[in-house]
Structures are given as C-alpha cells and as structure tokens.
Amino acid sequence: MNHSGRIGFLLLLASLLAPVKAQDIIELNTGTILDVEHDVTYSKNQHGLITEVISPSMEMYFPTTNNDDLCPAVIICPGGGYSVIVYEGEGISTAKEMAENGIAAFVLKYRLPGSSADDRKNLPLKDAQQAIKIVRENASKWNINPEKIGVMGFSAGGHLASTLATHYRPIIDNPENTSLRPDFQVLVYPVISMQDSLTHQGSRNQLLGDTPTTEDIRNFSSELQVDSNTPPAYITHATDDVVVDVDNTIFYFEQLRHHKVPVEMHIYQKGNHGFIFKHKTWTVPLFEWMENSGFLTN
C-alpha cells in the first residue's frame, strides 16, 4: 500500500470512532497534570489524527471497580506509520476496555520522528522509556503493581513497543535507576523489522530516513534484538494484512521462542490491517493470556 493509501486507511479508522472525553493527562517532561480543556501537548487534523506532538504526554485511565488489590498497568502506543498517531481509534478505545477489565491504561502521545532533525530515530523510544519510568515510580500512588507494568502497541506503535521491550537500557536520564524493562509486551499487527524484506517502508522512512545505515536497520529490527531477558509477549496479526506483512509477527515469535521467552501468538485468517475494528472480541484471548501468565487476576 502506498503512502496516500496508508493515510486514507487511517482516516477511515479514525472516522469510525466518536470523540471521547479525556481523563487526566500528564506531561512526561515536566510531570504537569492537565485536564482535557488545557491539553496543549499535541495538534490534530480535522479527522482527529494527531499530526504533531509538541510535548510528549500520557492520558491516564484507571479501573472503575473498587478493588484493594494492586492492578496491572499497560502503556499503549497507537500506530500511524510514525507520521501520525491513531490516538482515539487504537489508543483511547483500547484504554477504556483495559480499564473496564481491571487494568490501568496510559495512552502515550509520543513525539513523531519527523518533528525534529536531531536524534529523530530515538525520540519515540525516549518517550516510551520516560512513560514507563513515570508509571513505575508512581505505582504506589496509582494502586498499580510495579511488577506488572507492560507495553502495548499497534502497527508502528507495535514497533515502538517491541523496541522498548528489547531496548530498555536507559537512553534517558535515570538517576533513580528505575527499571525501564516492561514486564510484558502486547503487539497488535506490529511493524517489527526494519530489514528490506520485512519492513513497512513508510514507517522505516519516517523513523530512520530514506537512506538508513546498516547499523540503524539492525538496531531497530526488534527480531534481531531479542535475548533471554526480553519480556513475555502476546502477539496478534491477520494473515491477509496488506499493510504490514504477517511475517513481522512470525519472525519475532520465532526469535522469542528460540530464546525461551514465554510467547503466545494469535493469527486471524482474515481481518487485514486494523482488524480490531472488525474483530470486536480480539481482546478475549489477550485477557486469557494475561490471566494464565499471572499478570491479571479475576
């Protein structure tokens, strides 16, 4: 699918969802808490897609049921080919479902790599690392289990999530030595690889530029960065995905399996890219996996 086709597909996804009311929003760089009326951390286009992140931030959703037990948490990275962010469709709607099922959810507004010529390739990862740092350091205040903090990503956001899962050694200031390693990873029709044979070209161009170095291609190909300490993973994709080849998921699964990392993979026969808008029950096996893996209790 060409770039214009990709953007058209994202606009269609965004148009399927009505606007939602925000909860608290925290700026990653300052720790400032904002409400929706005063959230100036991003710009949207007329279709509701985020086109520029002025200051990285997280929108926070907490379980609505009263429970004295500490809850798990997930940082959600919506996709958009590293050119826009499908914030409401893949972010807000997912966060609400997580909260309804006892999981604290934090929707990440990460800086798009095209927004700066300086260190563009590391901007999204820096924001993801800062996000998990803040969640883990505030776990007690937010009634979160600090040992059950995961990352979830869709499409290019799946690339960001898998990058955090394989690159959790700090590239941000971390004098507290807070662990930046997610306790689990959930990847939904993810871009995994930057290699020519697998990558989604638009995502690679946005992240690494038109002529990336061999070193950058390898460093940002998550399937090549897996080791035995990579977090447990749940991965789901559709066989007929014409935007991001399902081999991204299969190759990553194979590397995790060979390194004896706990991993579960669900492949739909049909659904194409963005199948979460068609398969409304796609989270059912995810929650079962979280329960079976000890990350979520009934």
C-alpha positions as CSV (number, residue, x, y, z in Angstrom):
1,M,0.0,0.0,0.0
2,N,1.4,3.4,-0.9
3,H,1.7,6.4,1.5
4,S,-1.5,8.0,0.4
5,G,-3.4,4.7,0.7
6,R,-2.0,4.2,4.2
7,I,-3.2,7.7,5.3
8,G,-6.6,7.1,3.7
9,F,-6.9,3.8,5.6
10,L,-6.0,5.6,8.9
11,L,-8.6,8.3,8.2
12,L,-11.2,5.7,7.7
13,L,-10.3,4.1,11.1
14,A,-10.5,7.5,12.8
15,S,-13.8,8.3,11.3
16,L,-15.4,5.2,12.9
17,L,-14.9,6.5,16.4
18,A,-16.8,9.3,18.1
19,P,-14.8,11.8,20.2
20,V,-14.2,10.7,23.8
21,K,-13.7,12.7,27.0
22,A,-10.2,12.7,28.4
23,Q,-9.2,11.8,31.9
24,D,-6.0,13.2,33.5
25,I,-3.1,13.9,31.2
26,I,0.5,14.0,32.5
27,E,3.3,15.7,30.6
28,L,6.3,13.4,30.5
29,N,9.0,16.1,30.6
30,T,7.5,18.2,33.4
31,G,5.2,16.0,35.4
32,T,2.4,18.6,35.0
33,I,-1.1,17.3,35.2
34,L,-3.5,18.7,32.7
35,D,-7.2,18.4,32.0
36,V,-8.7,18.0,28.6
37,E,-9.5,21.7,28.2
38,H,-5.9,22.7,28.8
39,D,-4.2,19.9,27.0
40,V,-1.9,21.7,24.6
41,T,0.6,18.9,24.1
42,Y,-0.4,18.0,20.6
43,S,-2.1,19.1,17.3
44,K,-4.8,17.2,15.5
45,N,-6.1,17.4,11.9
46,Q,-9.8,17.5,11.0
47,H,-10.1,13.7,11.1
48,G,-8.9,13.5,14.7
49,L,-5.4,12.1,14.0
50,I,-2.5,13.5,15.9
51,T,-0.2,15.1,13.5
52,E,2.3,16.8,15.8
53,V,3.3,16.1,19.4
54,I,4.5,19.4,21.0
55,S,5.3,17.8,24.3
56,P,5.1,14.0,25.0
57,S,2.4,13.1,27.4
58,M,0.1,10.3,28.7
59,E,-3.6,10.1,29.1
60,M,-4.5,8.0,32.1
61,Y,-7.4,5.6,32.6
62,F,-7.8,3.7,35.8
63,P,-10.1,0.7,36.7
64,T,-13.6,1.8,37.6
65,T,-14.2,-1.1,40.0
66,N,-13.2,-0.7,43.7
67,N,-10.5,-3.2,44.5
68,D,-8.0,-3.2,47.2
69,D,-5.6,-5.3,45.2
70,L,-2.9,-3.7,43.1
71,C,-3.8,-3.7,39.5
72,P,-1.6,-4.3,36.4
73,A,-0.9,-1.5,34.0
74,V,-0.2,-1.1,30.3
75,I,1.3,1.8,28.3
76,I,-0.5,2.0,25.0
77,C,1.4,3.1,21.8
78,P,-1.1,3.7,19.0
79,G,0.1,3.3,15.4
80,G,0.2,5.6,12.4
81,G,3.3,4.8,10.5
82,Y,5.4,7.2,12.6
83,S,3.8,10.0,10.6
84,V,0.5,10.4,12.5
85,I,-0.9,8.8,15.7
86,V,-4.3,7.0,15.5
87,Y,-4.9,8.2,19.0
88,E,-8.6,7.7,19.5
89,G,-9.1,4.5,17.5
90,E,-6.2,2.5,18.8
91,G,-5.4,4.4,21.9
92,I,-8.4,5.7,23.8
93,S,-10.9,2.9,22.9
94,T,-8.3,0.3,24.0
95,A,-7.5,2.2,27.2
96,K,-11.2,2.2,28.1
97,E,-11.5,-1.5,27.6
98,M,-8.4,-2.2,29.6
99,A,-9.7,-0.1,32.5
100,E,-13.1,-1.9,32.4
101,N,-11.2,-5.1,32.8
102,G,-9.1,-4.1,35.8
103,I,-6.0,-2.8,34.0
104,A,-4.7,0.8,34.4
105,A,-4.0,2.2,30.9
106,F,-1.8,5.0,29.8
107,V,-2.2,6.2,26.2
108,L,1.2,7.6,25.0
109,K,1.4,10.7,22.9
110,Y,5.0,10.1,21.6
111,R,7.0,12.5,19.5
112,L,6.9,11.7,15.8
113,P,10.4,11.3,14.4
114,G,9.7,13.8,11.6
115,S,9.2,16.6,14.2
116,S,12.9,17.0,14.8
117,A,16.1,16.5,12.7
118,D,18.1,16.0,15.9
119,D,18.2,12.4,17.1
120,R,14.9,11.7,15.3
121,K,15.2,7.9,15.4
122,N,15.4,7.9,19.2
123,L,12.6,10.3,20.0
124,P,9.8,7.8,20.3
125,L,11.9,5.4,22.4
126,K,12.9,8.1,24.7
127,D,9.2,9.0,25.3
128,A,8.3,5.3,25.9
129,Q,11.2,4.9,28.4
130,Q,10.1,8.1,30.2
131,A,6.5,6.8,30.2
132,I,7.3,3.5,31.9
133,K,9.7,5.3,34.3
134,I,6.8,7.6,35.5
135,V,4.3,4.8,35.8
136,R,6.7,2.6,37.8
137,E,7.8,5.4,40.1
138,N,4.1,6.4,40.8
139,A,2.8,2.8,41.1
140,S,2.1,3.0,44.8
141,K,0.1,6.3,44.4
142,W,-1.9,4.9,41.5
143,N,-2.6,1.5,43.1
144,I,-0.5,-0.3,40.4
145,N,1.6,-3.5,40.9
146,P,5.1,-2.3,40.0
147,E,6.0,-5.8,38.8
148,K,3.0,-5.9,36.3
149,I,3.6,-2.9,34.0
150,G,3.5,-3.8,30.3
151,V,3.6,-2.1,27.0
152,M,1.1,-2.5,24.1
153,G,1.5,-1.3,20.6
154,F,-0.4,-1.2,17.3
155,S,1.3,-1.2,13.8
156,A,4.1,1.3,14.0
157,G,3.2,1.7,17.7
158,G,3.9,-2.1,17.9
159,H,7.4,-1.3,16.6
160,L,7.8,1.2,19.3
161,A,6.5,-1.2,22.0
162,S,8.8,-4.0,20.8
163,T,11.7,-1.5,20.7
164,L,11.1,-0.7,24.3
165,A,10.9,-4.4,25.1
166,T,14.3,-5.0,23.5
167,H,16.0,-1.6,24.2
168,Y,15.1,-0.9,27.9
169,R,18.6,0.1,28.9
170,P,18.3,3.8,29.5
171,I,18.8,6.4,26.8
172,I,17.1,8.9,29.1
173,D,18.2,10.5,32.4
174,N,17.5,7.9,35.0
175,P,19.4,8.8,38.2
176,E,16.9,6.7,40.3
177,N,18.0,3.6,38.3
178,T,14.3,2.8,37.8
179,S,13.8,-0.4,35.8
180,L,12.6,0.6,32.2
181,R,12.0,-3.0,31.2
182,P,8.3,-3.8,30.6
183,D,7.1,-6.8,32.5
184,F,5.2,-7.9,29.4
185,Q,4.5,-6.8,25.8
186,V,1.3,-6.9,23.7
187,L,1.8,-6.4,20.0
188,V,-1.1,-6.0,17.6
189,Y,-0.4,-6.2,13.8
190,P,3.1,-4.8,14.6
191,V,5.8,-3.5,12.5
192,I,8.8,-5.4,13.9
193,S,11.6,-5.3,11.3
194,M,13.4,-2.5,9.5
195,Q,15.0,-5.0,7.1
196,D,14.2,-4.6,3.4
197,S,12.4,-8.0,3.1
198,L,10.0,-7.4,6.0
199,T,9.6,-3.7,6.9
200,H,6.8,-1.4,6.3
201,Q,8.6,1.1,4.2
202,G,6.7,4.2,5.2
203,S,7.4,3.5,8.9
204,R,11.1,2.9,8.2
205,N,11.5,6.1,6.2
206,Q,9.8,8.2,8.9
207,L,11.9,6.7,11.6
208,L,15.3,6.2,10.0
209,G,15.2,8.4,6.9
210,D,15.4,7.4,3.3
211,T,18.9,6.1,3.5
212,P,19.4,4.4,6.8
213,T,22.7,2.9,7.8
214,T,23.1,-0.9,8.1
215,E,23.7,-0.4,11.8
216,D,20.4,1.5,12.3
217,I,18.5,-1.1,10.3
218,R,19.8,-3.8,12.5
219,N,19.4,-1.9,15.8
220,F,15.8,-1.1,15.1
221,S,14.9,-4.5,13.8
222,S,13.4,-6.0,17.0
223,E,13.6,-9.6,15.8
224,L,17.4,-9.2,15.8
225,Q,17.5,-7.7,19.3
226,V,15.7,-10.5,21.3
227,D,17.6,-12.1,24.1
228,S,16.7,-14.4,27.0
229,N,15.7,-11.4,29.1
230,T,13.1,-10.0,26.6
231,P,9.7,-9.7,28.3
232,P,7.0,-12.3,27.8
233,A,4.9,-11.5,24.7
234,Y,1.4,-11.7,23.3
235,I,1.3,-11.1,19.5
236,T,-1.7,-11.0,17.2
237,H,-1.9,-10.3,13.4
238,A,-4.0,-11.2,10.3
239,T,-2.8,-13.4,7.5
240,D,-4.2,-11.1,4.9
241,D,-2.6,-7.9,6.2
242,V,-1.6,-5.9,3.1
243,V,0.0,-3.0,5.1
244,V,2.3,-4.8,7.5
245,D,3.3,-8.4,6.4
246,V,2.4,-11.0,9.0
247,D,5.9,-12.3,8.7
248,N,6.9,-9.5,11.1
249,T,4.9,-11.2,13.8
250,I,6.0,-14.7,12.8
251,F,9.7,-13.9,12.7
252,Y,9.5,-12.1,16.1
253,F,7.6,-15.1,17.5
254,E,10.3,-17.5,16.3
255,Q,13.1,-15.4,17.9
256,L,11.3,-15.2,21.2
257,R,10.6,-19.0,21.1
258,H,14.2,-19.8,20.3
259,H,15.4,-17.6,23.2
260,K,12.9,-19.4,25.5
261,V,10.9,-16.2,26.1
262,P,7.2,-17.0,27.0
263,V,5.2,-16.1,24.0
264,E,1.7,-16.6,22.6
265,M,0.7,-15.8,19.0
266,H,-2.8,-15.5,17.5
267,I,-3.2,-15.2,13.8
268,Y,-6.5,-14.4,12.2
269,Q,-7.2,-15.8,8.7
270,K,-8.9,-12.5,7.7
271,G,-9.1,-9.0,9.0
272,N,-6.4,-7.1,7.2
273,H,-4.7,-4.2,9.0
274,G,-6.6,-2.6,11.8
275,F,-8.7,-5.8,12.4
276,I,-9.5,-4.6,15.9
277,F,-12.3,-2.6,14.3
278,K,-13.8,-5.8,12.8
279,H,-13.0,-8.5,15.4
280,K,-14.7,-7.0,18.4
281,T,-13.7,-9.9,20.6
282,W,-9.9,-9.7,19.8
283,T,-9.2,-8.9,23.5
284,V,-10.8,-12.1,24.8
285,P,-7.7,-14.3,24.2
286,L,-5.5,-11.5,25.4
287,F,-7.1,-11.3,28.8
288,E,-7.0,-15.1,29.0
289,W,-3.2,-14.9,28.3
290,M,-2.8,-12.2,30.9
291,E,-4.6,-14.4,33.5
292,N,-2.7,-17.5,32.6
293,S,0.6,-15.6,32.8
294,G,-0.2,-14.2,36.2
295,F,-0.5,-10.6,35.0
296,L,-4.2,-10.3,35.6
297,T,-6.4,-11.9,38.3
298,N,-10.2,-12.3,38.3
